[in-house]
């Protein structure tokens, strides 16, 4: 039993997050599902983002990690667009999932910050400035092209597809900031809990305070429980490609099944 730690390893957390995410997406894509499924699904995103930055901190090649996230982001957005157009639903539900973009933006920003801090051997801090400016420029271009129709519509669609940024990715700037905080506080469980509390309290100022909103955010905050159980180990069965394949595939299957039920 030497080397085994108490708590949950990274693989176990990933499986738990995949399960609650699937429950949430069944609620979203399949008509008539109970609301508690949506609430339970609120635990998934913080866990996935935490595991993403944890993996980014330990990966042997951050450039390959970023490239992988970017490719899956573009492929999933393109495929989702095609499915939404080819199989429109009568209830106007569409595939909006975009977590790969969020993860790419988070890791890109972390790498820029680490370069600025001089934490990446053999690379100059100016590269960190450039990386962060590229992200800011990407956000500015995409948002301006969406708000002011200066460019043709196809340019706007291509910019949305190929330019992930903290304003249009899933969860927007708030999830990006939370995830960057996860990266720097991930070794301190109490700090992670405080970060999540601050994150949710800040969100109150932007949304009407209703009973539904309170329950929703309490469920998001509940994700600190599995995060605090994390023992820092990747797990015996890492299944590196599990999330990359399952995430888009299950969303497409549920979307098509839900569409058949709605369009009957």
N, C-alpha and C positions, 0 to 999 in steps of 0.2 A: 504493500500500500504506500510505499515511499513516493513522495512527489505529488500525491493527490491532495488537493485543497478542498476545504468545505466551501459550500456555496455553489453558484452556477457558473459554468465556463462559457466561453463565447459562443460555442456551437449550441449549447442548450438555450441561451438567450435568443439566438437567431431563430431556432425552431419555435420558441414561444411567440416571438414577434411575427413570424410567418403565419402562425395559427390565428392570432387575433387580427392580423391584417386581412386574412382571408375572410374571417367572419364579418369584418367591416365592409369589405368589398361585395360580399353576398348581399348585405343590406343595401348597398349603393346600386348594384346592377340588377338585382332581382326584385321585382315589384312585390309589395305587401309584406316585407320583412319587418320584424319589431325593432323599435328604436334602440333597445339595449345593445344590439349588435354594433351599432354605430359608436355608442359610448365605449364599449369594450375595445373597439379598434383604435381608440385614442392612445392606447399604450404603445402602439407599434412604432410610430415615427421617431420618438425620442430614442428608443432602443436601437433602431437601425442606424440613426445618425451617430449615436455614441459608439457603436461597433465600427462604423465607417472611419471615424477619426482615430479610434484605437488601432485599427488595422493600418491606417496611413502612418501612424507613429512608429510602427514596427516593420513596415514593408521594406524590402531590400532595394526596391527601385520605385521611387515616388513618381518618376516620369511615366513608367509603365502603368502605375496605379491610376494616374490622371488620364492617360490615354484610354485606358479601359473604360473608365467612367464616361468619358466624352463620347466614345463610339457607341456605347449602349444608350446613352442619352439621345443621340441623334437618331439611331435606328428605331428606338421605341417611339419617339415623337413622330417620326415619319410613318411608321406602321400604324400608329393610332390614328393619325390623320386619314390614312387610306381606308381604314376600317370604318371610321365615322362617316366618311363620304359614301363608301360602297354599301354599308348596311345601316342607314339612318333609322333611328328608333322613333316611334310615335310619341313617346314621353319625353323626347329631347335629351335623354341621358346620353352623355358622350364619355369617351375614354379620356380623362384629364390627368391621369397619373404621370408624374414627372420627377420622381425621387432621384433618379440617376443625375438629372441636371442639378438638383440641390446638392447632392454629394460631390459632384464635380466642382461646383462653385465654392463649396466649403473647403475642400482640399486645396484648390487653387489659391484661395485667399490665405490659408494656413501656410502654404509654401512661400508665398510672397512675404508674409510676416516673419517667417523663420529666416528668410534671406536678409531681410532688413535688420534682424537681430544678430546677424552674423553667426547663425547656428548651423549653416550648411557649409562644410569645408570645401574649399576650392572654388567657391562662387562668390561674386561680388555683390554687395548690398544693392547696387544700382539695378540689378536684375529683379530684386524684390519690388522696387519702386515701379519698374516697368510692368511687372505682372499685375500689381494692384491697379495701375492706371489702365491697363487693358480691360480689366473687369469693370471699372467705372465707365470707360468709354463704351463698352458693350452694352451696359445698362442704359446709358444715355441715348445711344443710337436706336436700340430696340423700342424704348419708351417714346422717343420723339417720332419715330416712324409710325407708331401705332396711334399717337395723338394727332399728329399733323400729316395728312396724306400728301406729302411732298413726293414720295417715291411711289412707283407702281405697286399694286397689291402683292405681286409675286415677290418683290424685294422684301416687304414686311414679313411675308411667310417664311422666306429663306433666312432672314435675320433671326426670327423666333426659333427656327429649327437649328441653326448652326452657331448661335451666339448665346450660350447659357449665361445667365446673369442673376444677381441677387434680388432683382425686382420681379421677374416673371417666372422664376423657378417655383416649384411647389413649396408652400410655406412662406415664400417671399423672404424679405430681409430679416424677419424675426427668427425664423428657423436657422438661417445662416449664422446670425450672431450667437444664438444658443449653441450651435454645434461648434463654433470656434471656441466658445467658453468651455464646452465639454473637453476639447483637446487639451487645454491648459490646466484644467482642474480634474482630469479624469482619475488621477491617483488619490484624490482627496474626496471621499464619499460625502462627508458633511458639506463640503463646498458645492458639490453637484446638487445636493438637495436645496441649498440656499439659492443657487443659480436658477433652478427650475421654478422656485417660488417667486423670485424677482421677475423672471421671464413672464410668468402668468399674471402677476400684478401689473406689470407694465401694459399688458394687453387689455386690461380692464378699461383703460382710458380711451381705447379706440372702438369699443363695442358696447352696445346697450346692455346693462346689467340685468339679465333675466334669470329665472330659475333654470331654464334649459342651458344657458351659458355657464352658470355656476357648476352644474353637474358635468357639463362637457369638460370644463377646465380641471375639475377635481379628478376626472378620469385621466386627463393628460398628466397631472401631477402624480397620480398613482404609479406612473412608470418609474419613479425613483425607487420603488420597492425592488423590482427585479434588477435595476441598475446597482443598488446597494448590495445585492446578493452576488454580484459579479466578483469572481475570485482572481481575475487577472490572467487566467489561463485560456488559451485558444480552444482547447478541447481536443480529444483524441480524433474525432471525426470532423475535420474542419469543413469539408465539402465547399471548397472555394467558389465553385460556379453555381451553387444551389440558388442563391438569391438572384443572380443575374438571369438565370433561365426561368425560375418559377415566377418572379415578380411580373414580367410582361405577359407570360403565357397564361397564368390564371386570370389576369384581368381581361384578356382577349376572349377566353372561353366563357367567362361569366357575362361579359358584354353581349356576346352572340346568343347565349341561352336566354338572357333577360329580354333581348330584342325579339326572339321568337315568341316568348310568352306575351309580351306587350302587343305585338303586331298580329296576334291571332284574330 
